[in-house]
């Protein structure tokens, strides 16, 4: 019998390429990558990876629809492919990419007893008025944008149909690291800021529009992509069904992140606070922080990379391998 492959959708993206890289480090290269390269520079992420085959997402999903037995070629499915732009306004596009495609793959995986891990998102929590607890009823969550809602739709579907008992959803928080250059406006502040500081010597951060947060003191749960990849693969191979937060469980401010960047670049801190676009003011999250008890109970107790170390390592990589 032909040896089966590991399927990684979104394998040319930030988290996906990091997962394939980690699989390579573990000695695995029977990997089938699916993505949508279009006119982006995402293809550059593929050049550093070892894999068996590649297919464009529309060709792949059509293959799955026309020949459902095609899915039997895979031993594990890591479904990270999606539109990850939180500012995307085309709801139909988001539904097709983030909901419909996930339904098709999940149904095939469950039918064929194939371990299935998919990317949900911390954006499903919305403003986080009830916290970021992955044990709370998901029906109570209220995403702030259509991207978050498209991810939330599948989480709800999985629960209502019962397939959530056989699959694993990962709610990634603020992931950053090498391999995100193609993401345009969705790139992390580390990459955007690195370029700003090189060019102008200063970094721009949004002002706060709430009296309880000073400028730059809005907080996020920042997660290094290397850790995101290791967590993703742990759940893929350990087969722990459920819906889990993937974060460090530590909230740090944009000012903290900026300080780490200036230090890593050997520069004095120089921050300019600018007005937030009107379109973002009502949809802006001022605080995110993952609860991590559930992921620890599932057995993932490995140490995560501290913010300063992660930023330093990332910037050193950017200096050695410009994007």
Secondary structure, DSSP 8 states (H G I E B T S, - for coil): ----EEEEETTTSHHHHHHHHHHHHTT---EEEEE--TTSSTHHHHTT---SEEEEHHHHHHHHHH-GGGGGGEEEEEE--S---TT---HHHHIIIIIIHHHHHHHHHHHTT-EEEEE--GGGGTT-TT---TTS-GGG---SSHHHHHHHHHHHHHHHHTGGGT-EEEEE-EEE-TT-GGGGGGS-HHHHHHHHHHHHS-EEEE---STTS-TT--EE-EEEHHHHHHHHHHHHHHT--EEEEES-S--EEHHHHHHHHHHHTT----EEEE---HHHHTT--SB-----HHHHHTT-------HHHHHHHHHHHHHHS--
